[in-house]
């Protein structure tokens, strides 16, 4: 008997989890290094994120915006933390399917006082198991599964957003650098001809007002170049942060291709997004979980049954055995508070879903209009820029043979610089708008855009 009891105790203890303390600071600092290139290549090939495609990364060549987006999905610390929360949700599904442990009761009462002589110790034991959990187990599992689905879709949505934000960050670095180069070249051109202009001013060949105009334009261009340099440094740091890299990590990036516009009427784009946007799908799963939670609260109103076996031996030595039954009667509480809370949560989730739909619709209409407007403005400036570039080449040739004056030449080059800076800023604004629209409509990445 003792061996049987010991074996039972050991079997119970073998199913218990063991505790091991885990340090925080040292592993966290080591994790800041991010995964090695080999791990990134393997993870990119096995990528399973809605809207994104697996890629073959090659760190020996410049990386495209898509490749940087995939790296961000894999290595971004915030996304890795979110995926850990997804594992918590899966563990909660496992916990929801577990049945409650039975309760074993034992008592020993020793007689004492007057008349206790000759009487033995009274013993009693019992076995009790809560059967109400069998009624609610399927509902608990469904509630946890829907909640886990909501977390999984929310994580996938954040991965989708982060990938597109990284594509935009790569374009910001590229186009800000292009703007800075344009401004730097214009300043170098002015510096190379400043002494000639000063000589013309001393000889009264140009008006002082024209000289002051050139000076003000160059001062504005210097301020523009300094602002672009600061913005470029900030964009590089932000891109490295999205990739989970140290701020000073060098990155070789390929020239971004022009993004194809998101075509379609805003109404059709919105209806497509309703069923494809993972943040909306996550809210639907959360609403289903709230439905299951309400059903769970309603089921808890009914009497909760516990069934077991009991045995006893009184002080006279008479043994007794039988069944034990307990009921929790819903007379005062009746779980009405939990039902009211569950109903309110479901109603709040419905309102949140409607609000998210309204925000998504407004965002899609606004971005679609902005994309069309930027396309028209880009086309207009592109035509003007081509004419100016052709005129500038002719002006350079004429200036070399002294067929064009210095003031006219510098005025034309200054206008060309203004148009080039505007064109570059428009390209960046158009890329930001199109990527935001791709994100908002959940349009999968095509194979022809970087």
N, C-alpha and C positions, 0 to 999 in steps of 0.2 A: 504493500500500500504506500509506504514511504517512497519507494522507488518510482511508483506511478505519479505521485504528487510532484516529486522532484523533476521528473521528465516533463510534466505539464508546465511547471514554472519555467524550465529552461526553454521549452518550445515557445512560450509566450514572450520571453525576453529576447529570443533570437529574432523575432519580428519587429522589434523596436529599433528606431533609428539611433545612430551614434552621433554625438556632438563633437565637432572639431572647431576650435577657434580659428578664424582667418584674419590675418592682418589687413590693414586698409591702405596706409600711405605708400609703402614701398611698391606693392603691386599696381596701385593707381598711377604712380609716377612712371613705372615701366610701361604701362598701357598707353601712355601719351605718345610713345614712339610710333604707334600704329602698326598694322600688319606689314610684313615684308612683301616685296614685289611678287615673290613666288605665290604667296597666299592670295594676293589680289588677283593675279592672273587666273588661278584656279577658281576663285569665287566668281569672277566675271564670266567665266565659261559656263558655270552652273547657275547663273542668275535666274531667279524665278520671282519677278516682280511684275504685276500687271502693268501693261503699257510699255515696258522696257524689254529689250532683247538682249540675250547673252552676247558678249563681245570677246574677241581675242585681243587682249591688251599686249602691246609691244612698247616697253619703256625705252627702247633704243631709238625711237623716232618721236617727233612732236605729237602730243596727244590732242585729239579733237575734243570738242565740247561734249559730245556724247560719252566719250571714254572717261572724261573727267566727271561727268554726272554719275556714271556707274561706279567709279571709285568712291565718290561721295556717299552713295547708297551703302557701299560695303564698309567704309572706314569712318564715316562721320560719328563722333562719340555720342551725340544726342540720339541718333538713330539706333546705335548699338544699345543704348539705355532703354529705348522704347521696345526693342526686340526682347530685352530681358523682362519687361512688363508683360509681353505676350506669353512668355514662359510661365509667369505667375498665373495668368488667366487659364492656361492649360492645366496647371496644377489645381486650380479651383474646380475645374471640370472633374478631375480625378477625385477630389475631396467630396464633391457632391454625390458621387455614386457609392460612397462608403456607407455601410450600415452601422448603426450605433452599437457600441460594445455592450454586452450583457452586464448586469450588476449582480454581484454575489454578496449576500449579507450573512453575517454570523454574529451571534451574541452568546455570552456565557454569564449567567447570574448565579451567584453563590448565596445560598440561604443564610440568614443570620438573625439573631434576636430570639425572642421567646418562641418555643415550638420548632426551632430549626434543627434540633437534634435528630439525627438519623436520616435527614433528608440529603439528597444528592444535588449536585450543581445542575441548574436548569440550562439546557442548551437549545439553541434554535439556529437554523440556517435557511437560506432562501436563494432563489435564482429568479431574476426579474429582467425582462427584455421589453423595450419600448416598441410596440408594433405600429404606432402611428407613422413612423418613418417609412414603413413599407408603402403607405398610401401616398406620401408626398415625394418619394424618391424619384420617380420619373419626371415630375414637375421640377424638382431641384436640378436634375441633370439637364433638362431642356433650358432652364433659366441660365445655368452656368455655360452651356454650349453657345447660346445666343450672345451672352456677354463676352465670351472668348472670341466669337466671330466679329463682334463689334470692335474689340481691341485689335484683332488681326487686320481688319479693313482699315482701321485708323492708322495703324503702323504702315500699311501699304500706301495709304494716301500721303503720309508724311514722307515716305521714300520717294514717291512720285514728285511731290513738290520740291524736295531737296535736289533731286536730279535736274529738274528744270531750272531751279535757282542757280545751280552750279554752272549749267550751260550759259545762263545769262552772266554770271560772274566772270566766266572765261571771256565772253564777248566784251564785257566792260573793260577788262584788262587790255584786250587787243585794241579796241577803238579809242580808249583813253590814251594809249601809247601812240596811236596814229595821230590823234589830235595834237599831242605834245610835240611830235616830230614835225607836223605842219607849222605849228607856232615857232618851234626852234629854227626851222629853215627860214621862215620869214624874218625872224630877228637877225639871223646871220646875214641875210641879204641886206637888211637895213644897216647893219654894222659895217658891211663892206663898202657901202656908198655914203655913209654919214659924213666922212671928211670931204667928199666931193660936194655934198649939199651945203656944208658949212662954207666952203669956198665960194659957191654960187651965191650964198646969202651975203657974204662980205662984198662981193662984186655987184650986189644988187641985181643979180640975174633972176632971182626968185623973190616973191613977196614974203615979208616976215610972217604974215598970216598963214601962208602955205607952210612955212617952216614950223610954226606952232602947231598946225594941224598934223603934220607928220610926227612931231614930238609926242603929241597927245595920243595918236594912234599907236605909236611904239610903246608908250607907257602902259596903255591898256593891254597890248599884246604881251608885255612882260608879266603883268598881273595875271593874265589868262594862262600863260605858260606855267607860272608858279602854282596856280590853283590846280591845273591839270596834273602837275607833278605830285602834289599832295593827294589828289584823288586817285592817281595811279598807284601810289604806295598803299593807300588804304584799301583799294580794290584787290591788290595782290595779297595783303594780309587776310582780307575777308575770304578770298578764294582758298588760301591755305587752310584757314580755319574750317571751311566747309568740307575740305578733304581730310580733315583730321591730321594735318601736318603742322610742323613748326612754322612760325611766321616767316622765317628767312629761307625756307626751302625753295631752291630754284625749280622752276617748271618750264619745260619746253612745250609750247602750245602751237598747234597748226592754225593757219589762217581760217577763220570761220567762213563757211559757205552762207549764201543768202538763204534765210529760212523761207520755205514756201508758205504763202498766206493760208490761214484757216478759212476755207471757203464754205459758204452756206448762209442761209438766212438766220438771223439771231434766234428766231423762234425754233427752227429746226435744231440748231446747235444746243439750245437749252433742253429740249426734249431728249436729245441724245445724252446730254450730261446727267439727266435725272437718273438714268439707269446705269451709267458708267462711272460717275464720279464716286470714288471709294469713300469719301467722307460722308456722302449721302447714303451710300449702302451701309456704312457703319451705323448711321443713325437709325436706319430701318431695323438692323439687327438689335440695337439697343432697345428699340420700341418693342420688338418681339420678346426680349428679355423682361421688359417691364410688364408685358401681358402675363408672362409666366410667373412673375413675382406676385402679381395681383391674384392669380389663381392659387398660388401657394398660401397667401394670406387668407383667402377664403376657406381653403381646406383646413387651415389651422383653427377655424371656428368650431369645427365639429369635435365631439369628445375624443380625447386622445387616450388610447388604450395601451395598457402595459400588462403583459401576461407572464406568469412565472410559476415556479414550484417552491414549496416551503416545507420544512420539516422541523420538528421540535421534540424535546424530551423535557418534561416538567420535573420539578424537584422530587416528585414521588416515584420517578423512574418510568413514567408512562410515555411512550413514544407516539408522535403524531406526524402525519404527512398529508399533503394535499396541494391543491392549486391556489395560486395567488392572482388576483385580478384587481387592477386599479384603473379608474376613469377620472379624467380631468373634465369637470362639468363646466360648460360655457355659460355661467349664470350672471356674472358681473362684468368681467372683462370681455370675454367672447372674441378676443383679438380684433375688436372693432377699430382700435387705434392703428394697428398695422394695416388693416384694410384701407382705412382713410388715407394713410401715408402712401400706400401703393397706388391708389387711384390718383392721388395728386401728382405723384411722380410720372405716371403714364400720361396724364394730361399735360404736364410740363414738357415732356419729351415730344408730344405732338406739336405743341406751340414752337418748340425749338426747331423741329423739322420744317415747319412752315416758314419760319424766319430764315432758315438756311436756304430753302428753295428761293425765297424772295431775293436774298442777297446774291445767290448764284445767278439768277435771271438778270438782275440789275448789272452785275459784273460782266456777264457775257454780252449784253446789249452795249454797254459802255465800251468794252474792249473791241468789239467788232466795228463800231463806229470810229474809234480811234485808229484802228488798223487801216481802214479805208482812207481816212483823212491823211495819215502819214504816207500811204502809198502814193496818193495824188501829189502831196508836197514833195516827196522824193523824186517823182517823175519830173516835176516842174524844175526843181533845182538841178537834177541831172542834166536836163537839156541846157540850162543856163551854164552849168559847169563845163560841159563839153565845148560850148561856144567860147567861153572865157579861156579854157585851156588852149584851144586852137589859136585864139587871139594872142595869148601870152607867148606861145612859141614864136609866132610871127613878130611880136614886139621884141623878144630877146634877140632875134636875128637882126631886126632893124636897129636895135640899140648898139649892137656890136659894130655895125658899119656906120654909126653916128647918123642914122636916118631918123632916129627918134630921140627926143630929149629925155633927160634923166627924170624930171618931174613926172612926165607922162608915163614913163616906164614904171616908176615906183608906184604911182597911183593905180595903174592897171594890175600890178602884182599884189598890191594891198587888197584890191577888190577880189582877186582870185583867191587869196588867203582866206578872206571872210567867207566866200562861198564854199571853199573846201572844208573849213571848220564847221560850217552849218551842215554840210552834207554828212560829215562824219558823225556829228551829234544826232542828226536825223536817222542815220543807219542804226545807231545804238538805241534810240528811242523806239524805232520800228521793231528791232529785235526784242526789246523788253516787252513791247505790247503783244507781239506775236507769241512769245513764249508764255506770257501770262494767259493768253487766250487758249493756247495748247493745254496749259495746266487746268484752266477753268472748264474746258470742254472734255477733258480726259481723252484727247486725241492721241492714239498711240504714236510712238516715234516711227517715222518712215526710215527707209534705208538710204535715203539720198540727202539727208540734211545732217549737218554736223552739230 
